[in-house]
Amino acid sequence: MQILHKTPLDQLFVLDIETVPCVGCHDDLNDLLRQLWEHKCHALRREKGWSSSRADVEAMPSALEAASLFEQAGIYAEFGRVVCISVGCFTFNKQEEQWRFRVKSFADHDEPTMLREFSALLARKPGFLLCAHNGKEFDFPYLGRRLLINGLPLPPQLDIAGRKPWEVNHIDTMELWKFGDRKSYTSLSLLAAMFNIPTPKDDITGADVARVYYTDNDLPRIVHYCQKDIITTARLVQKFRGEEPFPDEAVIYADQVTMSVAKPA
């Protein structure tokens, strides 16, 4: 893939974010947000094949009630928030003649603090491009929206409003895999299996993040899950370049992770 060969690996920030609903349960929403979420649910129900006109003849399934659908709220920047951002960058070890991959995570119950520190990292490296799996449809716009909602300035890499699609040079491994096909979503796990990229057997999935955060209060577990995804994405980039991915021994974890240990409200 020419675009990947034109982009130096050591000028990429590979990232992934983990998000949760803005509050622990639907009942905790204030009156205005509860009304707005109900409005959002109308569209979600239509996507699932349920029309409000059917309510006159049959009961709406419990899975389509606003409280049940709120489990999905974390994927919408207006109703969710970021709890972890993991970032990785390639560095070339000249002595060993191999790539190393340095991993840093920002995780905090206080979202503005976490976003501010992440944004400062990007601002220090304005020439770096961002890379994520499904990043152009999820991670990048989500981060930009949450920065604005929290009254924070956009770093250069996310200040892309008004640009034409071809002027945004960020790397999206899912977009690359589509080869122009717009009909399907291909998960990172599936691509890892196709390219024989080993991934650890984690005890959680993306669907478990909200429960682990609000019920288990286990942010470090979420951080570990998030870091696994950027390591897999970085190895996928190397596979797309026709290169052998770096081994586990080449992963360097930052000494400190910005993490609040107080239980979320």
C-alpha positions as CSV (number, residue, x, y, z in Angstrom):
1,M,0.0,0.0,0.0
2,Q,1.7,3.2,-1.2
3,I,0.2,5.5,1.4
4,L,1.7,3.4,4.1
5,H,5.2,3.3,2.5
6,K,5.0,7.1,2.0
7,T,4.3,7.6,5.7
8,P,7.4,7.1,8.0
9,L,6.4,4.7,10.8
10,D,8.2,6.9,13.3
11,Q,5.8,9.8,12.5
12,L,2.6,7.9,13.4
13,F,0.6,8.0,16.6
14,V,-1.3,4.7,16.8
15,L,-4.3,5.2,19.1
16,D,-7.4,3.7,20.5
17,I,-10.0,5.0,22.9
18,E,-12.4,3.4,25.4
19,T,-15.7,5.2,26.0
20,V,-18.6,4.7,28.4
21,P,-22.1,6.3,28.8
22,C,-21.9,9.7,30.5
23,V,-23.6,8.3,33.6
24,G,-23.9,4.9,35.1
25,C,-27.5,4.2,34.2
26,H,-30.4,5.8,32.4
27,D,-32.1,6.9,35.6
28,D,-29.1,9.1,36.4
29,L,-29.6,11.3,33.4
30,N,-31.0,14.8,34.0
31,D,-34.5,15.6,32.6
32,L,-33.2,17.3,29.5
33,L,-30.7,14.6,28.5
34,R,-33.4,11.9,29.2
35,Q,-35.7,13.6,26.8
36,L,-33.0,14.0,24.2
37,W,-31.9,10.3,24.6
38,E,-35.5,9.2,24.1
39,H,-35.5,11.2,20.8
40,K,-32.2,9.4,19.9
41,C,-33.9,6.1,20.7
42,H,-36.5,6.7,18.0
43,A,-33.8,6.5,15.3
44,L,-32.1,3.5,17.0
45,R,-35.4,1.6,17.0
46,R,-36.0,2.3,13.4
47,E,-32.5,0.9,12.6
48,K,-33.6,-2.3,14.4
49,G,-36.8,-2.5,12.4
50,W,-39.2,-1.2,15.0
51,S,-41.7,1.5,14.1
52,S,-43.6,3.6,16.6
53,S,-46.8,2.8,14.7
54,R,-46.5,-0.8,15.8
55,A,-46.9,0.3,19.4
56,D,-50.7,0.3,18.9
57,V,-50.8,-3.4,18.1
58,E,-48.0,-4.9,20.1
59,A,-45.8,-4.1,23.0
60,M,-42.3,-2.8,22.4
61,P,-39.6,-5.3,23.2
62,S,-37.8,-4.5,26.5
63,A,-34.5,-4.5,24.7
64,L,-35.7,-1.4,22.7
65,E,-36.7,0.6,25.8
66,A,-34.7,3.8,26.4
67,A,-33.1,2.4,29.6
68,S,-31.9,-0.8,27.7
69,L,-30.6,1.1,24.7
70,F,-28.7,3.4,27.1
71,E,-26.1,0.6,27.3
72,Q,-25.1,1.8,23.8
73,A,-24.8,5.5,24.8
74,G,-21.0,5.3,25.1
75,I,-20.5,5.2,21.4
76,Y,-22.1,8.6,20.9
77,A,-20.0,11.6,21.9
78,E,-23.1,13.6,23.0
79,F,-24.1,10.9,25.5
80,G,-20.8,9.3,26.4
81,R,-17.3,10.1,27.5
82,V,-13.8,8.9,27.2
83,V,-12.2,7.0,30.0
84,C,-9.0,5.8,28.4
85,I,-6.8,6.8,25.5
86,S,-3.8,4.6,24.5
87,V,-1.2,5.9,22.2
88,G,1.7,4.1,20.6
89,C,4.6,5.2,18.5
90,F,7.3,3.4,16.5
91,T,11.0,3.9,17.2
92,F,13.8,2.2,15.3
93,N,16.6,0.6,17.3
94,K,19.7,1.0,15.1
95,Q,21.8,-1.4,17.2
96,E,19.3,-4.2,17.0
97,E,18.0,-3.1,13.6
98,Q,14.4,-3.6,14.5
99,W,11.4,-1.5,15.3
100,R,10.3,-0.9,18.9
101,F,6.8,0.2,19.9
102,R,6.3,2.6,22.8
103,V,2.9,2.6,24.6
104,K,1.5,5.3,26.7
105,S,-2.0,5.4,28.2
106,F,-4.1,8.3,29.6
107,A,-6.8,7.1,31.9
108,D,-8.7,9.2,34.4
109,H,-12.2,9.5,35.8
110,D,-11.8,13.3,35.2
111,E,-12.2,13.5,31.4
112,P,-11.0,17.1,31.0
113,T,-7.7,16.3,32.7
114,M,-7.1,13.2,30.6
115,L,-8.0,15.0,27.3
116,R,-5.8,18.0,28.2
117,E,-2.8,15.8,28.7
118,F,-3.5,13.8,25.5
119,S,-3.9,17.0,23.5
120,A,-0.7,18.3,24.8
121,L,1.1,15.3,23.5
122,L,-0.3,15.8,20.0
123,A,0.5,19.5,20.1
124,R,4.2,18.7,20.8
125,K,4.3,16.6,17.6
126,P,2.2,18.5,15.1
127,G,3.7,16.7,12.2
128,F,2.7,13.3,13.4
129,L,-0.3,11.6,11.7
130,L,-2.9,9.6,13.6
131,C,-3.6,5.9,13.0
132,A,-6.5,3.8,14.3
133,H,-8.8,1.0,13.3
134,N,-12.1,2.7,12.3
135,G,-10.5,5.9,13.5
136,K,-12.1,8.2,10.9
137,E,-15.6,7.2,11.8
138,F,-15.1,6.8,15.5
139,D,-11.9,7.6,17.5
140,F,-10.9,10.9,15.7
141,P,-14.3,12.6,15.6
142,Y,-15.2,11.3,19.1
143,L,-12.1,12.9,20.5
144,G,-12.6,16.2,18.7
145,R,-16.2,16.4,19.9
146,R,-15.3,15.6,23.5
147,L,-12.5,18.2,23.5
148,L,-15.0,20.9,22.3
149,I,-17.6,19.8,24.8
150,N,-15.1,20.1,27.6
151,G,-14.0,23.6,26.4
152,L,-10.6,22.5,25.3
153,P,-8.7,23.5,22.1
154,L,-8.2,21.1,19.3
155,P,-4.7,19.9,18.6
156,P,-3.5,20.3,15.0
157,Q,-4.2,16.6,14.1
158,L,-7.9,16.9,15.1
159,D,-8.6,20.4,13.8
160,I,-9.8,19.1,10.4
161,A,-13.2,20.7,10.0
162,G,-13.6,22.1,6.5
163,R,-10.9,20.0,5.0
164,K,-11.7,17.8,2.0
165,P,-11.5,14.0,2.7
166,W,-8.3,13.7,0.7
167,E,-6.7,16.5,2.7
168,V,-7.0,14.4,5.9
169,N,-4.0,12.1,5.8
170,H,-4.6,10.1,8.9
171,I,-4.4,6.3,8.6
172,D,-7.4,4.2,9.2
173,T,-6.7,0.5,8.9
174,M,-10.3,-0.4,8.4
175,E,-10.6,2.1,5.6
176,L,-7.5,0.7,3.9
177,W,-8.9,-2.8,4.1
178,K,-12.2,-1.8,2.4
179,F,-10.4,-1.0,-0.9
180,G,-13.3,1.3,-1.7
181,D,-16.0,-1.1,-0.5
182,R,-18.5,0.7,1.7
183,K,-20.8,-2.2,2.6
184,S,-19.3,-3.8,5.6
185,Y,-17.4,-3.4,8.9
186,T,-14.4,-5.6,9.5
187,S,-13.3,-5.9,13.1
188,L,-9.7,-5.6,14.2
189,S,-9.9,-9.1,15.7
190,L,-10.9,-10.6,12.4
191,L,-8.1,-8.9,10.5
192,A,-5.6,-10.0,13.2
193,A,-6.8,-13.6,12.6
194,M,-6.5,-13.2,8.8
195,F,-2.9,-12.0,9.1
196,N,-1.9,-14.4,11.9
197,I,-1.2,-11.6,14.4
198,P,-1.3,-13.1,17.9
199,T,-3.6,-11.4,20.3
200,P,-3.9,-12.2,24.0
201,K,-7.0,-13.9,25.3
202,D,-8.6,-11.0,27.2
203,D,-11.4,-11.5,29.7
204,I,-13.4,-8.5,28.4
205,T,-14.6,-7.1,25.1
206,G,-15.7,-3.6,24.1
207,A,-19.2,-4.5,25.2
208,D,-18.0,-5.0,28.7
209,V,-16.2,-1.7,29.2
210,A,-19.1,0.2,30.7
211,R,-19.8,-2.6,33.2
212,V,-16.1,-2.9,34.1
213,Y,-16.0,0.9,34.6
214,Y,-19.2,1.6,36.5
215,T,-19.8,-1.7,38.3
216,D,-16.4,-3.1,38.9
217,N,-14.6,0.2,39.1
218,D,-11.6,-1.4,37.4
219,L,-10.0,1.2,35.1
220,P,-6.6,-0.5,34.9
221,R,-8.4,-3.5,33.3
222,I,-9.8,-1.2,30.7
223,V,-6.3,0.3,30.1
224,H,-4.9,-3.2,29.5
225,Y,-7.6,-3.9,27.0
226,C,-7.1,-0.6,25.2
227,Q,-3.3,-1.1,25.0
228,K,-3.8,-4.5,23.4
229,D,-5.7,-3.0,20.6
230,I,-3.1,-0.4,19.6
231,I,-0.4,-3.1,19.6
232,T,-2.5,-5.2,17.3
233,T,-3.3,-2.1,15.1
234,A,0.4,-1.3,14.9
235,R,1.3,-4.8,13.9
236,L,-1.5,-4.8,11.2
237,V,0.1,-1.6,9.8
238,Q,3.3,-3.5,9.4
239,K,1.6,-6.4,7.7
240,F,-0.1,-4.0,5.3
241,R,3.4,-2.7,4.5
242,G,4.6,-6.3,3.8
243,E,6.8,-6.3,6.9
244,E,7.2,-8.7,9.8
245,P,5.5,-7.2,12.9
246,F,7.6,-6.4,16.0
247,P,7.7,-9.1,18.7
248,D,6.3,-8.8,22.2
249,E,9.8,-8.0,23.5
250,A,9.9,-4.9,21.4
251,V,6.9,-3.3,23.2
252,I,8.0,-0.6,25.7
253,Y,5.4,0.6,28.3
254,A,5.7,4.1,29.7
255,D,6.7,4.1,33.3
256,Q,3.6,6.0,34.4
257,V,0.0,6.0,33.4
258,T,-2.1,9.0,34.2
259,M,-4.9,7.4,36.2
260,S,-7.3,8.4,38.9
261,V,-8.2,5.8,41.4
262,A,-11.2,7.5,42.9
263,K,-14.5,5.8,42.3
264,P,-16.5,7.6,39.6
265,A,-19.6,9.4,40.6
